């Protein structure tokens, strides 16, 4: 049995938590987030910690219990430290630049591709790397995935947009396959 949901969640320094029924609002130096809990869960805010409790012990409710406990923990970390995903541009002539808040990608197409950030997400570009950051972990991850989807890395040369820690497994090309078959 998982005990993730039963653990009290520590509130970071500088973060204020406001519980109003099923709505929990977090305010910190990096922004503010709101989490709406399902009716089967309740939240108790104490000094320095939050506890998530469930109303019954059915399997779906137990799953929601642990999930929303982690969502609350991620929200506290997001408004205090923030979340960041880093993407790399791999390929000759692949570039990214900022225009207003949007990012303009030149990744081998006949045209440039512009990606606008959702509210609360910011872009930074340094040395052919795109840093996507913001307080909401899900929004940062989805925005990074949308940027990667513009030109995902291809398996032969590895050209494209990839996550910083992603490993691209390269395939052998036709020439290598023919040489190994003849030997």
SVG drawing of the C-alpha trace seen along z (x, -y; Angstrom):
<svg xmlns="http://www.w3.org/2000/svg" viewBox="-17 -42 50 54">
<polyline fill="none" stroke="black" stroke-width="0.4" points="0.0,0.0 1.4,-3.4 1.7,-5.9 2.6,-8.9 -0.8,-10.5 -0.6,-10.2 2.7,-12.0 2.3,-15.6 3.6,-18.1 6.0,-20.7 5.3,-24.3 8.4,-26.1 9.6,-29.4 7.9,-32.4 4.9,-30.3 1.4,-31.1 -1.4,-28.5 -5.0,-29.4 -7.6,-26.6 -11.2,-27.4 -13.3,-24.2 -12.0,-22.1 -9.8,-24.9 -6.2,-25.3 -4.3,-28.5 -0.5,-28.8 1.3,-32.1 5.1,-32.4 8.0,-34.4 7.7,-32.6 3.9,-33.1 0.7,-31.7 -1.2,-28.4 -4.6,-27.0 -5.5,-23.4 -9.1,-22.1 -9.5,-18.8 -12.1,-16.2 -15.0,-15.9 -13.6,-12.7 -10.5,-14.4 -10.1,-17.1 -7.1,-19.3 -6.0,-20.4 -3.6,-23.3 -1.6,-23.5 1.3,-25.7 4.2,-24.7 2.5,-21.7 -0.5,-20.4 -2.3,-17.1 -4.5,-15.5 -7.1,-13.1 -9.6,-10.8 -13.2,-10.2 -13.3,-6.5 -10.9,-3.7 -12.0,-2.6 -9.2,-2.0 -9.9,-5.0 -10.0,-7.3 -6.7,-5.9 -5.1,-6.6 -6.4,-10.2 -5.1,-10.6 -1.5,-10.0 -1.8,-11.9 -3.2,-15.0 -0.7,-14.9 2.1,-15.0 0.3,-17.8 0.2,-19.9 3.9,-19.2 4.7,-20.1 2.7,-23.3 4.5,-24.4 7.9,-23.7 6.7,-25.5 5.8,-28.8 8.9,-28.8 11.6,-27.5 9.9,-27.1 10.2,-24.3 12.5,-24.3 12.9,-22.1 15.8,-22.5 15.7,-21.7 18.6,-21.5 18.7,-22.4 20.8,-19.8 21.5,-20.4 23.4,-22.6 21.7,-26.0 19.1,-25.2 18.4,-28.4 16.0,-29.9 15.3,-33.5 12.8,-35.5 10.3,-37.8 8.2,-39.6 7.5,-36.6 7.2,-34.0 10.0,-31.9 10.8,-31.7 12.4,-28.5 14.4,-28.0 14.8,-24.3 15.2,-23.3 11.8,-24.1 11.2,-26.7 9.6,-28.9 10.1,-29.8 7.9,-28.4 6.6,-30.6 5.6,-29.1 3.8,-31.4 4.1,-30.6 0.9,-30.1 0.4,-32.4 3.0,-32.0 5.6,-30.3 8.7,-32.1 11.4,-31.3 15.2,-31.9 17.7,-31.1 21.4,-30.5 23.9,-28.7 21.4,-26.8 19.4,-25.7 15.9,-26.8 15.0,-27.0 11.2,-26.8 10.4,-27.8 7.4,-28.6 5.7,-27.7 3.2,-25.1 5.1,-21.8 2.4,-20.4 2.3,-23.6 6.1,-23.8 6.3,-20.1 3.5,-20.5 5.0,-23.6 8.4,-21.9 6.7,-18.9 4.9,-21.3 8.3,-22.9 9.9,-19.5 7.0,-18.4 7.9,-21.1 11.0,-19.0 11.5,-15.8 15.0,-14.3 15.3,-11.8 17.0,-8.5 19.7,-8.6 21.7,-11.7 20.0,-12.9 19.0,-16.3 16.0,-18.0 14.9,-19.4 15.5,-17.2 15.5,-17.4 18.8,-18.2 19.1,-14.8 17.5,-12.8 19.5,-10.0 18.8,-9.5 19.3,-5.9 20.7,-6.1 19.9,-3.6 22.4,-2.2 22.0,-3.7 21.7,-1.8 25.5,-1.8 26.4,-0.3 23.6,2.3 24.9,3.3 28.5,3.6 27.6,5.8 25.4,8.0 28.2,8.6 30.7,9.6"/>
</svg>
